[in-house]
């Protein structure tokens, strides 16, 4: 598949791609940025390998970029403390916990550790890259040379194991 064929497909589907991205991210400017990134990613992919079904590949690339963007935005909004002065952050007292709470937390961590140590090396790597380093599913797939679907399925399995441990530990399911 040539670059000129891709350019034709991209120009033909540009409006549809942009609308899809706008619906996903609810922001025209962000959708435009993601559309541009889609073009760059597909161009890079075409330089590395042949792509038989170009149009679905373009749409899936755009969709994955939008999902990565939404995931990053969600993580950022959960951890956003930039507007709070450091002295205020450091003066906030941590809630005190009882010895019972501490024992409960330690027990949960021990059980999680045992369960996670029973995972395959690849599953452990996927878990670390996703949950500790914040990598996107696509970044993990690229790094481990596996499909995006494999990463999604493995993380679903890993998280169900973690939730099962938490539910057995206290019945609440909270990690």
Phi and psi in degrees as a GROMACS rama.xvg file:
@    title "Ramachandran Plot"
@    xaxis  label "Phi"
@    yaxis  label "Psi"
@TYPE xy
-92.7841  162.554  UNK-2
-62.4543  -37.4536  UNK-3
-65.7712  -36.163  UNK-4
-65.0224  -43.1234  UNK-5
-61.9332  -44.7789  UNK-6
-56.393  -41.4989  UNK-7
-64.6683  -46.8725  UNK-8
-61.5352  -44.1765  UNK-9
-62.7017  -46.885  UNK-10
-65.1146  -37.7468  UNK-11
-65.7656  -39.3953  UNK-12
-99.189  4.27569  UNK-13
-54.8754  -49.0481  UNK-14
-63.1007  -43.2385  UNK-15
-65.055  -42.7879  UNK-16
-60.6783  -45.9271  UNK-17
-61.977  -43.1232  UNK-18
-62.0765  -43.1082  UNK-19
-60.5625  -46.4038  UNK-20
-65.1635  -40.5577  UNK-21
-61.9032  -40.8376  UNK-22
-63.5904  -36.2087  UNK-23
-73.9169  -43.2014  UNK-24
-103.108  -8.78168  UNK-25
59.2736  33.5077  UNK-26
-156.761  119.919  UNK-27
-63.3662  -44.153  UNK-28
-63.3991  -44.4742  UNK-29
-63.9622  -40.3479  UNK-30
-61.2249  -40.3529  UNK-31
-62.2975  -43.244  UNK-32
-62.3009  -43.2437  UNK-33
-66.4191  -34.4992  UNK-34
-64.4595  -42.7809  UNK-35
-64.0511  -42.7233  UNK-36
-64.7618  -35.2838  UNK-37
-59.7014  -46.3332  UNK-38
-58.4951  -46.2411  UNK-39
-64.7182  -42.755  UNK-40
-65.6573  -42.7735  UNK-41
-68.181  -39.6526  UNK-42
-59.1884  -43.9314  UNK-43
-63.154  -43.7789  UNK-44
-62.5183  -40.2561  UNK-45
-64.6476  -31.4958  UNK-46
-74.332  -18.4525  UNK-47
-97.7073  -29.2376  UNK-48
-160.464  163.625  UNK-49
-80.4686  142.19  UNK-50
-120.815  115.044  UNK-51
-73.23  -43.9466  UNK-52
-111.04  82.8624  UNK-53
-66.5049  -47.0038  UNK-54
-60.5125  -49.6309  UNK-55
-62.5693  -34.1446  UNK-56
-62.9283  -41.6635  UNK-57
-63.5137  -46.4838  UNK-58
-65.6526  -39.9465  UNK-59
-66.9928  -38.2925  UNK-60
-61.971  -45.8165  UNK-61
-61.593  -44.6295  UNK-62
-62.1756  -44.1783  UNK-63
-63.1751  -40.0125  UNK-64
-63.7216  -40.6733  UNK-65
-65.2414  -42.473  UNK-66
-65.0344  -40.7028  UNK-67
-61.1847  -41.8898  UNK-68
-61.9431  -46.6862  UNK-69
-63.8855  -39.793  UNK-70
-63.3029  -45.8449  UNK-71
-62.9044  -40.1133  UNK-72
-64.9114  -40.2956  UNK-73
-65.2514  -44.5695  UNK-74
-62.9752  -43.8756  UNK-75
-62.1478  -41.3855  UNK-76
-68.4146  -29.5008  UNK-77
-74.5079  -25.5064  UNK-78
-112.967  12.5704  UNK-79
-74.0603  112.575  UNK-80
-134.926  15.1916  UNK-81
-59.2958  -32.1854  UNK-82
-83.1673  -5.7544  UNK-83
-95.856  124.234  UNK-84
-58.5713  146.238  UNK-85
-58.1119  -38.5756  UNK-86
-64.6527  -31.5931  UNK-87
-70.9916  -42.8058  UNK-88
-60.3781  -40.792  UNK-89
-77.6574  -17.8405  UNK-90
-89.5974  -6.84068  UNK-91
-75.8372  121.665  UNK-92
-78.5835  137.501  UNK-93
-71.3205  141.967  UNK-94
-63.3756  138.37  UNK-95
-77.5567  145.303  UNK-96
-120.177  152.818  UNK-97
-80.0714  166.317  UNK-98
-60.8335  -34.2983  UNK-99
-65.2381  -43.7181  UNK-100
-62.0782  -41.7345  UNK-101
-64.6122  -42.3409  UNK-102
-64.9161  -39.7311  UNK-103
-62.9102  -45.0127  UNK-104
-65.4867  -41.2066  UNK-105
-64.0166  -40.746  UNK-106
-63.5465  -42.0486  UNK-107
-62.6722  -45.5718  UNK-108
-62.2751  -39.579  UNK-109
-62.8148  -44.9882  UNK-110
-65.7707  -40.9841  UNK-111
-62.7494  -42.72  UNK-112
-60.0583  -44.7125  UNK-113
-62.7289  -46.6773  UNK-114
-63.7329  -43.8181  UNK-115
-69.5969  -30.6209  UNK-116
-70.339  -18.5529  UNK-117
-84.7757  -6.17543  UNK-118
-71.7173  158.005  UNK-119
-66.8745  163.803  UNK-120
-59.0496  -40.8256  UNK-121
-65.4702  -42.6932  UNK-122
-62.9596  -41.2285  UNK-123
-62.357  -41.8038  UNK-124
-63.8623  -42.896  UNK-125
-60.6216  -45.4584  UNK-126
-61.1634  -46.2776  UNK-127
-63.9643  -46.0093  UNK-128
-63.8986  -38.8443  UNK-129
-77.1693  -56.3332  UNK-130
-85.4112  -29.5728  UNK-131
-97.3667  -35.7467  UNK-132
-101.921  -9.09868  UNK-133
71.1984  22.3065  UNK-134
-69.3674  148.886  UNK-135
-74.1605  162.388  UNK-136
-58.9187  -40.7095  UNK-137
-66.2328  -40.6833  UNK-138
-61.7759  -40.7722  UNK-139
-65.4605  -45.4731  UNK-140
-58.4198  -44.0819  UNK-141
-64.2796  -44.9143  UNK-142
-66.1961  -38.6039  UNK-143
-93.44  -2.04325  UNK-144
58.6239  46.3122  UNK-145
-128.14  170.659  UNK-146
-76.8458  158.548  UNK-147
-60.201  -39.6802  UNK-148
-60.3471  -39.6904  UNK-149
-62.1978  -44.4384  UNK-150
-61.9531  -45.4563  UNK-151
-61.4206  -45.1628  UNK-152
-65.4601  -42.3676  UNK-153
-64.286  -43.894  UNK-154
-65.929  -35.9688  UNK-155
-62.0861  -44.4332  UNK-156
-63.5203  -47.6275  UNK-157
-60.3714  -45.1503  UNK-158
-67.7486  -33.0746  UNK-159
-67.8841  -35.1455  UNK-160
-63.0432  -46.8553  UNK-161
-61.2026  -43.6857  UNK-162
-64.9027  -38.5894  UNK-163
-61.8666  -42.1263  UNK-164
-61.7889  -45.91  UNK-165
-64.0319  -41.1541  UNK-166
-66.353  -39.526  UNK-167
-67.4915  -29.582  UNK-168
-75.1549  -41.9131  UNK-169
-141.155  -0.00160651  UNK-170
78.2342  -8.00715  UNK-171
-91.1343  -25.1451  UNK-172
80.3002  3.56708  UNK-173
-86.5809  138.286  UNK-174
